[in-house]
Amino acid sequence: MTLFYAEPARESCRRILRMTSAWSRLVSVPSQKSYAQQAHGPGPVRGRSGGGGTGESPAAAATIQPFRPSRSAGSAVAPPAPPPCAAPTPRRPRATASMGSATGIAVADPLPSSRSETRAALLSLLAAPRLQASAAAELQPLLERLEISQPADLQRDRSLLAGVWQLRWSSSSLPYLAVAPWLENLQLLDPERGRGLNLLRLAGALAPLAAIAVQADLTLVPAASGAPAQRVGVRFRRGGWLGPRLADRRLQLLRELQQSFPAWLDITVLDADLRICRGQAGTLFVLTRRPDLRLQDWLP
């Protein structure tokens, strides 16, 4: 059974609530059950409407909070509490890299998927006059990927070794293996006659005048059964200075070298334009062919 308050108290509530525009439609008088709901949590509120005797609308029940009026006829009534604010919209995390997930973790560019794409990406990096540190960091994963997808076999590709090659990148920190626009580090290979020559000279107009040279004998090391032949034995013979060519002779000042340790070079990738090899100490070398230079000009 619902217990209502006296008529003067209900009329005072109606007069106050009619002055506000937000709660001017329907006003219900809470029952004793509303007091329990206010103390123990929200719940359905039942009441009577004023004047017309119709029930309270769902919209009014959602916005009007229960309140405790005084039992005296002349006491003031507290206005209902305003509706709660809407919950803030969660902010999405900001990415910190141009390619990455919404978590803000930078994601590196993926490696090329095919052998031809890997080779093209590698040659594009090598075309720069001097590799920057960021490009050098991208280089080694491409080299290792190409060594797997395009392994050399000197029994099959031996003829591709012949020619003049220029060092384009090396994992060594030695100064004579550095790559710079003003320096040419050349390697001349003649596998048919078992000869090789390393040349270090200035680039440009002064290149034909002088070079530091090291001559070597080359031998193809047989591979184990089922493995590709990649190792070339190196025996250094003479080193010194090579000058310009006069008539049919080249000025030179060379001396014999005494090699006290075995040396070799593993050719891991070889095609018409690109050669990747690893030295006996684990140094990684990348060379590209120089079709503008002739082998017979230096190894007659």
C-alpha positions as CSV (number, residue, x, y, z in Angstrom):
1,M,0.0,0.0,0.0
2,T,1.4,3.4,-1.0
3,L,1.3,6.2,1.5
4,F,1.0,9.8,0.1
5,Y,1.8,13.1,1.7
6,A,-0.8,15.8,2.5
7,E,-2.2,17.9,-0.3
8,P,-0.5,21.2,0.8
9,A,2.9,19.6,0.5
10,R,2.2,18.2,-3.0
11,E,0.9,21.6,-4.1
12,S,4.1,23.3,-3.0
13,C,6.2,20.9,-5.0
14,R,4.1,21.5,-8.1
15,R,4.5,25.3,-7.8
16,I,8.3,25.1,-7.5
17,L,8.8,22.6,-10.3
18,R,6.5,24.6,-12.7
19,M,9.1,27.5,-12.6
20,T,11.8,25.4,-14.3
21,S,11.5,24.4,-18.0
22,A,13.4,21.2,-17.7
23,W,11.0,19.5,-15.2
24,S,7.6,21.2,-16.0
25,R,5.8,18.2,-17.4
26,L,5.0,15.6,-14.8
27,V,5.9,15.4,-11.1
28,S,5.5,12.3,-9.0
29,V,5.4,12.2,-5.2
30,P,7.8,9.5,-3.9
31,S,6.5,6.9,-1.6
32,Q,8.2,5.2,1.3
33,K,9.6,2.6,-1.1
34,S,11.5,5.4,-2.9
35,Y,13.4,6.1,0.3
36,A,14.7,2.5,0.4
37,Q,15.7,2.8,-3.3
38,Q,17.6,6.0,-2.6
39,A,19.6,4.4,0.2
40,H,20.3,1.0,-1.5
41,G,20.6,1.8,-5.2
42,P,18.6,2.8,-8.2
43,G,15.4,1.1,-9.1
44,P,12.0,1.6,-10.7
45,V,10.1,4.6,-9.2
46,R,6.3,4.5,-9.1
47,G,4.1,7.5,-8.4
48,R,1.1,9.5,-9.4
49,S,0.9,12.4,-11.8
50,G,-0.7,15.7,-10.9
51,G,-3.9,17.0,-12.3
52,G,-4.7,14.5,-15.1
53,G,-4.2,11.3,-13.1
54,T,-2.1,9.7,-15.8
55,G,1.0,7.6,-15.0
56,E,4.5,9.1,-15.1
57,S,6.3,8.8,-18.5
58,P,9.6,6.8,-18.8
59,A,11.5,10.0,-19.8
60,A,10.4,11.8,-16.6
61,A,11.3,8.8,-14.5
62,A,14.8,8.7,-15.9
63,T,15.5,12.3,-15.2
64,I,13.8,13.0,-11.9
65,Q,15.7,11.7,-8.8
66,P,13.9,10.9,-5.6
67,F,14.0,13.6,-2.9
68,R,12.9,13.8,0.7
69,P,10.5,16.7,1.3
70,S,9.7,18.0,4.8
71,R,6.4,16.8,6.4
72,S,5.5,20.3,7.3
73,A,3.3,22.1,4.8
74,G,5.4,25.3,4.6
75,S,8.9,23.7,4.3
76,A,11.0,24.2,1.2
77,V,11.7,21.4,-1.2
78,A,15.1,20.8,-2.7
79,P,15.2,20.7,-6.5
80,P,16.2,17.4,-8.2
81,A,19.8,16.7,-9.0
82,P,20.9,17.4,-12.6
83,P,21.4,14.4,-14.9
84,P,24.8,12.8,-14.8
85,C,27.4,13.8,-17.4
86,A,28.1,11.5,-20.3
87,A,31.3,9.4,-20.0
88,P,34.2,10.9,-21.9
89,T,35.0,9.3,-25.2
90,P,38.3,7.3,-25.0
91,R,41.2,8.7,-26.9
92,R,42.8,6.5,-29.5
93,P,46.6,6.0,-29.1
94,R,48.8,8.0,-31.5
95,A,51.2,6.2,-33.7
96,T,54.9,7.3,-33.5
97,A,56.0,6.1,-36.9
98,S,54.9,6.5,-40.4
99,M,54.3,2.8,-40.7
100,G,53.1,1.2,-37.5
101,S,50.2,0.0,-35.4
102,A,47.9,2.1,-33.3
103,T,49.9,1.2,-30.2
104,G,52.6,3.7,-31.2
105,I,55.3,1.1,-31.8
106,A,57.4,1.8,-34.9
107,V,57.4,-0.9,-37.4
108,A,60.2,-1.3,-39.9
109,D,59.6,-1.5,-43.6
110,P,59.2,-5.2,-44.6
111,L,61.9,-6.8,-46.7
112,P,61.2,-7.5,-50.4
113,S,59.4,-10.7,-51.0
114,S,61.1,-12.0,-54.2
115,R,64.7,-12.4,-55.3
116,S,64.3,-9.9,-58.1
117,E,62.9,-7.3,-55.7
118,T,65.7,-7.9,-53.2
119,R,68.3,-7.5,-55.9
120,A,66.8,-4.3,-57.2
121,A,66.6,-2.8,-53.7
122,L,70.2,-3.7,-53.1
123,L,71.4,-2.2,-56.3
124,S,69.4,1.0,-55.6
125,L,71.2,1.4,-52.3
126,L,74.6,0.8,-53.9
127,A,74.0,3.4,-56.6
128,A,74.5,6.2,-54.0
129,P,78.0,7.8,-54.1
130,R,78.4,7.2,-50.4
131,L,76.1,5.1,-48.2
132,Q,74.7,6.8,-45.2
133,A,74.5,5.0,-41.8
134,S,70.8,4.5,-42.2
135,A,71.2,2.9,-45.6
136,A,74.0,0.7,-44.4
137,A,71.7,-0.7,-41.7
138,E,69.2,-1.7,-44.4
139,L,72.0,-3.2,-46.6
140,Q,73.0,-6.3,-44.6
141,P,69.6,-7.9,-44.3
142,L,69.2,-7.6,-48.1
143,L,72.6,-9.2,-48.6
144,E,71.8,-12.1,-46.3
145,R,68.5,-12.6,-48.0
146,L,70.1,-12.7,-51.5
147,E,72.7,-15.1,-50.3
148,I,69.9,-17.6,-49.6
149,S,67.8,-17.0,-52.6
150,Q,70.6,-16.6,-55.2
151,P,73.6,-18.7,-54.1
152,A,76.6,-18.7,-56.4
153,D,78.1,-21.9,-57.9
154,L,81.5,-21.4,-59.5
155,Q,81.3,-24.7,-61.3
156,R,78.4,-23.2,-63.2
157,D,79.1,-19.4,-63.1
158,R,82.9,-19.3,-63.2
159,S,83.0,-17.2,-66.4
160,L,81.1,-14.5,-64.7
161,L,84.0,-13.8,-62.3
162,A,86.2,-12.4,-65.1
163,G,86.3,-8.6,-65.3
164,V,86.8,-5.5,-63.3
165,W,84.8,-5.1,-60.1
166,Q,84.5,-2.1,-57.8
167,L,84.0,-2.3,-54.0
168,R,80.7,-0.6,-53.1
169,W,80.4,-1.7,-49.4
170,S,82.3,-3.6,-46.8
171,S,81.6,-4.5,-43.2
172,S,85.3,-3.8,-42.4
173,S,86.4,-0.6,-40.6
174,L,89.9,-0.6,-42.2
175,P,90.7,2.6,-44.0
176,Y,91.8,1.0,-47.3
177,L,88.4,-0.8,-47.5
178,A,86.4,2.4,-47.0
179,V,84.1,3.5,-49.8
180,A,84.3,7.2,-50.7
181,P,83.4,9.2,-53.9
182,W,87.0,10.3,-54.3
183,L,88.4,6.7,-54.0
184,E,88.2,3.6,-56.3
185,N,88.8,0.2,-54.8
186,L,89.0,-2.2,-57.7
187,Q,89.4,-5.9,-58.0
188,L,90.4,-7.5,-61.3
189,L,89.8,-11.2,-61.8
190,D,91.0,-13.5,-64.5
191,P,89.9,-17.0,-63.4
192,E,90.9,-18.7,-66.7
193,R,94.6,-17.9,-66.0
194,G,94.3,-18.0,-62.3
195,R,95.2,-14.3,-61.7
196,G,93.9,-11.5,-59.6
197,L,94.8,-7.9,-58.9
198,N,93.6,-5.4,-56.2
199,L,93.9,-1.7,-57.1
200,L,93.4,1.3,-54.8
201,R,93.5,4.6,-56.7
202,L,92.1,8.1,-56.7
203,A,88.9,8.7,-58.8
204,G,88.6,11.1,-61.6
205,A,91.4,12.4,-64.0
206,L,94.2,11.3,-61.7
207,A,93.1,7.6,-61.7
208,P,95.4,6.4,-64.6
209,L,98.5,8.0,-63.1
210,A,99.1,5.8,-60.0
211,A,97.6,3.0,-58.0
212,I,98.5,0.8,-55.1
213,A,98.4,-2.7,-56.3
214,V,98.5,-6.3,-54.9
215,Q,98.9,-9.2,-57.3
216,A,97.6,-12.7,-56.4
217,D,97.2,-16.2,-57.7
218,L,93.7,-17.7,-57.6
219,T,92.6,-21.3,-57.4
220,L,89.1,-22.8,-57.3
221,V,88.6,-24.9,-54.2
222,P,86.5,-28.1,-54.8
223,A,83.3,-28.2,-52.8
224,A,81.9,-31.0,-50.7
225,S,79.5,-33.4,-52.3
226,G,76.2,-31.8,-53.1
227,A,77.3,-28.3,-52.0
228,P,77.9,-25.4,-54.5
229,A,81.5,-24.5,-55.2
230,Q,82.1,-21.0,-53.8
231,R,85.6,-20.8,-52.3
232,V,88.5,-19.3,-54.1
233,G,92.0,-19.8,-52.7
234,V,94.2,-16.6,-52.7
235,R,98.0,-16.5,-52.7
236,F,99.5,-13.0,-52.7
237,R,102.6,-12.7,-54.8
238,R,103.7,-9.1,-55.2
239,G,102.6,-5.6,-54.1
240,G,103.6,-2.0,-54.6
241,W,102.9,0.9,-57.1
242,L,101.6,0.9,-60.6
243,G,102.0,4.0,-62.7
244,P,100.7,5.1,-66.1
245,R,101.2,3.2,-69.3
246,L,103.9,4.3,-71.7
247,A,103.7,2.8,-75.1
248,D,103.3,-0.9,-74.5
249,R,104.6,-0.9,-71.0
250,R,103.3,0.3,-67.6
251,L,105.5,1.9,-65.0
252,Q,105.6,-0.2,-61.8
253,L,107.4,-0.7,-58.6
254,L,106.5,-4.0,-57.1
255,R,108.1,-6.3,-54.5
256,E,107.6,-9.9,-53.5
257,L,105.2,-10.7,-50.7
258,Q,105.7,-13.5,-48.1
259,Q,102.3,-14.8,-47.1
260,S,102.6,-16.9,-44.0
261,F,98.9,-17.9,-43.7
262,P,96.3,-19.4,-46.1
263,A,93.8,-17.0,-47.5
264,W,90.5,-17.5,-49.3
265,L,87.4,-15.7,-50.5
266,D,83.9,-17.3,-50.5
267,I,81.8,-16.0,-53.5
268,T,78.3,-16.3,-52.2
269,V,76.4,-14.3,-54.9
270,L,77.5,-13.8,-58.5
271,D,75.7,-12.5,-61.6
272,A,76.5,-10.2,-64.5
273,D,76.5,-7.1,-62.4
274,L,76.7,-8.0,-58.7
275,R,79.1,-10.0,-56.6
276,I,78.9,-10.7,-52.8
277,C,81.8,-12.4,-51.0
278,R,83.0,-13.2,-47.6
279,G,86.7,-13.2,-46.5
280,Q,88.4,-15.7,-44.3
281,A,87.9,-13.3,-41.3
282,G,84.2,-13.0,-41.9
283,T,84.3,-9.6,-43.6
284,L,81.4,-9.1,-46.0
285,F,82.1,-7.4,-49.4
286,V,79.8,-6.1,-52.1
287,L,81.1,-5.3,-55.5
288,T,79.5,-4.2,-58.8
289,R,81.0,-4.7,-62.3
290,R,82.8,-1.8,-64.0
291,P,82.1,-2.4,-67.7
292,D,84.0,0.8,-68.7
293,L,87.3,-0.7,-67.6
294,R,89.2,-3.4,-69.4
295,L,90.9,-6.4,-67.8
296,Q,93.7,-6.5,-70.3
297,D,94.8,-2.9,-69.5
298,W,96.0,-4.1,-66.1
299,L,96.5,-7.8,-66.6
300,P,98.2,-8.2,-70.0
